[in-house]
Amino acid sequence: MKFGGMLRSDFKRMFQGKSLWAAIVITAFLILINIMPETGADLGYGSLYYLARVRRGIGALLVAMTALVVFPYGMSYREDLKNNYIHGLQIRGGLNGYVWSHVLVTALSAFLVVFLGYLLCFGILSVRLPLFRSYELEDIANRAASGTLSGFEPFLTTDAPVLYLLSSFGIEAMGYAFMAVFALMVSEKVENAFIVMAAPVMLYYGSIFLANIVPIPGFSAWFLIMETGGIFRDFANPWQILLCVFGYFVCLILIEGLVFRLWMEGRRHHG
């Protein structure tokens, strides 16, 4: 079984399992709880555009979402070790096939949990809330005329303003994909499942703490890039921002995959 076969097996394992779908539903529920106070008790004010701008939470929501993105596939390597599947899988698919298949499926599952969770949540809210309120449309038009739209806001003036929501959700989902693969990478060295699940949270807050005490280049502030686009936000073309953010996180995930492979190679040689 080469890389293609290994990848098909991992995709089948991911999509046929209940954990992915459960994580998507739970994520949507948590997001809904987090943003409901912004809509009023009877959904009488606010809009999808407004909620997309204020949706980001920290604390309990971040902790819960990082655990949810790891849950579907981030612990798969530890499960393979625990069940003594690892050696047989590597023999059939090779080390490279095993590593990159697991990295890809872990990243994709995390992306889907967050992205589809947002779509499910906002899809439910769209039954009662408009995409914009009239005063928001007026403000967007005025800022477009003055050239002060930033980030993904230029999408709001196109024939498909929903691209603003999709892009905002997409870059955040890529950040969570990066954190899920970080957990997969850490699982090669750490046996304790709780520590592995907590690794993305420690990475997130550790990065923020480091940025607060040591000047770091904007390119290193991945936590800002996943939230707003970071240093790429100043690009005039929103498609360029989207492409750069996705490319940025793909590069980080590739680095994590290389480290994961290196550590697995060391385990194979030294036991």
Residue pairs with C-beta under 8 A, 6 or more apart in sequence:
1 9
1 92
1 93
1 97
2 93
2 94
2 97
3 93
3 94
3 96
3 97
3 100
3 101
5 92
5 93
5 97
6 89
6 92
6 93
6 97
6 98
6 101
7 97
7 101
7 104
7 105
9 101
10 73
10 76
10 101
10 102
10 104
10 105
11 105
13 73
13 76
13 105
14 20
14 72
14 73
14 105
14 108
14 109
17 72
19 71
19 72
20 72
20 73
20 109
20 112
20 113
23 68
23 69
23 71
23 72
23 113
23 117
24 112
24 113
24 116
24 117
24 120
25 117
25 120
26 68
26 117
27 65
27 68
27 113
27 114
27 116
27 117
27 118
27 121
28 116
28 117
28 118
28 120
28 121
28 124
29 121
30 61
30 64
30 65
30 68
30 117
31 55
31 61
31 117
31 118
31 121
32 121
32 124
32 125
34 55
34 57
34 61
35 51
35 54
35 55
35 121
38 46
38 50
38 51
38 54
39 45
39 46
39 51
39 125
39 129
40 46
43 125
43 128
43 129
45 133
46 129
46 133
47 129
47 130
47 131
47 132
47 133
47 136
48 122
48 125
48 126
48 129
48 130
48 131
48 132
48 165
49 131
49 132
49 136
49 156
49 161
49 164
49 165
50 133
50 136
51 122
51 125
51 129
52 122
52 164
52 165
52 168
52 169
56 172
56 227
62 201
62 204
63 201
65 114
65 176
66 176
66 179
66 197
66 200
66 201
66 204
67 197
68 113
69 109
69 110
69 113
69 114
69 176
69 177
69 179
69 180
69 200
70 110
70 179
70 180
70 183
70 196
70 197
70 200
71 197
72 109
72 110
72 113
73 102
73 105
73 106
73 109
73 110
73 180
73 184
74 106
74 109
74 110
74 180
74 181
74 183
74 184
74 187
74 196
74 197
75 183
75 187
75 193
75 196
75 197
76 102
76 105
76 106
76 184
77 86
77 102
77 184
77 187
77 188
78 187
78 191
78 193
78 196
79 85
80 86
80 89
86 98
89 98
90 98
90 268
93 101
95 261
95 264
95 265
95 268
96 261
98 264
99 257
99 260
99 261
99 264
100 257
100 261
102 184
102 260
103 181
103 184
103 253
103 256
103 257
103 260
106 177
106 180
106 181
106 184
107 177
107 178
107 180
107 181
107 253
108 177
109 180
110 173
110 176
110 177
110 179
110 180
110 181
111 173
111 174
111 176
111 177
112 173
113 173
113 176
114 169
114 172
114 173
114 176
114 177
115 169
115 170
115 173
118 165
118 169
118 172
118 173
119 169
122 165
131 161
131 162
132 140
132 156
132 161
140 149
140 153
140 156
140 157
141 157
143 149
143 153
144 154
144 156
144 157
149 156
149 157
150 233
150 234
151 228
151 229
151 233
151 238
151 241
152 163
152 164
152 167
152 168
152 229
152 238
152 241
152 242
153 164
153 238
154 236
154 237
154 238
155 161
155 163
155 164
155 167
155 238
156 164
163 238
167 238
167 241
167 242
170 242
170 246
171 225
171 226
171 227
171 229
171 242
171 245
171 246
172 226
172 227
174 226
174 245
174 246
174 249
175 222
175 223
175 225
175 226
175 227
175 249
176 200
176 226
177 249
177 253
178 222
178 226
178 249
178 252
178 253
178 256
179 200
179 203
179 204
180 200
181 253
181 256
181 257
181 260
182 199
182 200
182 203
182 256
183 196
183 197
183 199
183 200
184 256
184 260
185 256
185 257
185 259
185 260
185 263
186 195
186 196
186 199
187 196
188 260
188 263
188 264
188 267
189 263
190 196
190 199
204 223
207 221
207 222
207 223
208 223
210 216
211 220
211 221
211 223
218 224
218 230
218 231
219 231
221 230
221 231
222 230
222 248
222 249
222 252
224 230
225 231
225 232
225 245
225 248
225 249
226 245
226 249
229 241
229 245
230 245
232 240
232 241
232 244
232 245
232 248
233 241
235 241
235 244
